[in-house]
Amino acid sequence: ATTLGASAAAKGRYFGTAVAANHLGESAYASTLDTEFTMVTPENEMKWDAVEASRNSFNFGSADQIVSHAQGKGMKLRGHTLVWHSQLPGWVSGLGATDLRSAMNNHINQVMAHYKGKIYAWDVVNEAFQDGSSGARRSSPFQDKLGNGFIEEAFRTARAADSGAKLCYNDYNTDGQNAKSNAVYAMVKDFKQRGVPIDCVGFQSHFNSNSPVPSDYQANLQRFADLGVDVQITELDIEGSGSAQAASYTKVVNACLAVTRCNGITVWGIPDKYSWRSSGTPLLFDDNYGKKPAYTAVLAALGGT
Ligand code: G3I
């Protein structure tokens, strides 16, 4: 096959990208999206501050624009994200425990109901663990007021809201085996043992020179898969250029292909100019939508030409 999406499909995987609604009107952006990708994650449009800026008043306009574009082109969607400490409106942080619990569950219920049947996988909870060696939970309104049980509660609420979507826990710096990924691993193991509904773990995979593709990346994906969940590479980008960047992308693709339960790969944007990293060139397409060496390497690793 000659595109990322078709080549991945031949391997039983999807190949996705983050999409921003405000770029869909740019013809090169839309045509690259439509040609190359089979999965879409709204980059910001489904986050709490975007859809529920004030309590129980929902605005799905920008997210719906992305959903209808994707559906019109036969692409699937990852929902990102329901419960996260960042891009959280101030009114949520100001609530007491009882109100916060009902606001969290209402948010999950309303957003998932709006998109019921349209989402392949939801990032139900995003980035709930700290970096570093502690393996502890990150401080957030949810953690601080509801305690450790908030994650389990969010997943149970999500399953009831749309039983057709895969429910994922998503995080960064969990790509190799380390204290943070060990803590997530222990949580997922506990959830599986107790029957808490979780279907997948997302590995964001934001890599740079300080945080390169770990040598045990594949082993880490595999140990999660062995717990009985799917694994997905959810926000891939790799700082750098040329053949070094291409080689790092190849490692990531090979790791996913080697793990049966790795469903697919999503890169966090299309051309470098729209990356969340304000400087640098971490993506597969240059600013004119030219295919970079990293693109060619990914296509080849997927078995395409
Ligand atoms: O929407 C406002 C706009 O109204 C305002 O005028 C403008 C001025 O600053 O800001 C706009 O919001 C920005 C938003 O992106 C939409 O463009 C925010 O400032 C900016 O902080 C926000 O950045 C996003 C970031 O998440 C926020 O945490 C990035 O685009 C997005 O790529 C990034 O994605 C995250 C994943 O969700 C989770 N994992 C890490 C990943 C990278 O940080």
Boltz pocket constraint, residues with backbone or C-beta under 6 A from the ligand:
constraints:
  - pocket:
      binder: B
      contacts: [[A, 43], [A, 44], [A, 86], [A, 87], [A, 172], [A, 204], [A, 235], [A, 276]]
      max_distance: 6.0
